[in-house]
């Protein structure tokens, strides 16, 4: 299970970095979407009845919890660089 979580987290961090570098994407909105989706994936845990479903849900959770790498970017956008 940890393999799926870690692999999806690495892929998620790369994707978050690439998506947040696009000029038309708001980093705060992306942060909120990923936080919401990581919470939704936890709601699917009781519905898993096999190892494969657990692996899929854990992978989704690992992918969406990569939003923590956006915290610094969001804080700079909100507070500014000269505070």
ABEGO torsion letter per residue (X at the ends): XAAAAAAAAAAAAAAAAAAAABAABBAAAAAAAAAAAAAAAAAAAAABABAAAAAAAAAAAAAAAAAAAAAAAAAAAAAEAAX
